[in-house]
């Protein structure tokens, strides 16, 4: 539920996506998880972008 609440909040305030990516960058340690969330360039995977866009 916490994850859903965070995604909902960030879907309402796209300007804060960078803050969420920074938080996830400091939190995620496993390479597969980092790739899945942050993407190859650290700017957010396509899945991350889809989730925070609310689509």
Secondary structure, DSSP 8 states (H G I E B T S, - for coil): -HHHHHHHHHHH-GGGHHHHHHHHHHH--SHHHHHHHH-TTSS--HHHHHHHHT-
